[in-house]
Amino acid sequence: NMFFSIMRRRSIRKKLDFLAQTKNYEGFLAVLSLEDVNFFSGEHLLFKGCAHAALKQFDLAHRAFEDVVNKFPDFRASALYFRGNIFFLERDFHRAVEYYFMAVNAGKNTASVWCALSESQMELKEYVIARRNALNACEINPKSSRAHFLVGHCRRYEGEFELAAKSFERSLALNPANLTSLDSYACMLSARMMLDEVRDVFTRFDLQGTNDFELFLLRGNVYARQCEFALAEDNYQKALKFKPENPKAWSYYGIFLRNVGRVDEASRYFEKALIIDPNDKLALWHRSLCDLLKGQFIDGWGGFAYRKDGVNVRVFNRPLWDGSPLRKGQMLLLYAEQGVGDEIMFAACLSKVLTLVDCCVLECHPKLALLFSRSFPCVK
């Protein structure tokens, strides 16, 4: 019996190793749920947390990583780092910074951790500290394209444009396929009306093996932002020709068409994206904006709910409010998401909200705090 028990455990471990290597998250969790977790390694438990995170089961991921910290000291640093990643995905950047520092102190002094720290601090608008941490990452791994990009991104927001350009150039020299770096570099140049330099950057790094489809979309987006509509449309058409089976090609082209006032044409492009993938959240949301522009308000507001999936919005471990009255003792958080003007506009709805809830907490821009506290004294 002992022999067969050992062989069974080895078989299960091999199966888990294979599922982890192939990133079969659902299969990994299914096997794990049927077996005794006590004899599995710290690596398996660590991957369990990663699997839950990949499936956006953040509470279960936190729990798995906490188990790693308590049961497998050798994997403590990695578990802390992964918890920091989850807090980042939940847009709790202060907690993310806390856990990244804990990972460093536990021994995970790697470029990836310092890059993650830098990204979290950039989200908190702490650009000086973010740049310092990105430079730490460059010292640990001078060949990290991500680290040099983050240095450039911070310098861009600090107004050090020439130094930012050098960092972006270094990042792209190390990895021409780093489209995030290319996008930030091109946006910085176009914002300063250095249009010839934008074309030069695109030309130079286009010749170094960058993914053609993603590059066409990126160039289309940048040219659209700087109102070079003919160049933008040409790149969207190239992306569509390159990968007509990709719904993103149709959706981005549709967004461009809607923004230049060709609303009916844009609607057709979103429909084509949805034929390829009926669940494409970007197309569903932007199609709803076209419906609203055309006065089709029932369809428009119905589809507008997809916005939370189509853009980078904050994630909370609490349910979204459905608009129904809350029970006594329950609290509603209304949080700021866009600009000051949008906050003022949507504040007109607060009076109606206050008839449905006993306790409401309002997050707003500091400039509006005094105005809102006077207008809505019962709101925290």
Beta strands, then each sheet from edge to edge (+ up, - down):
strand 1: 331-334
strand 2: 359-362
sheet 1: 1+ 2+
end
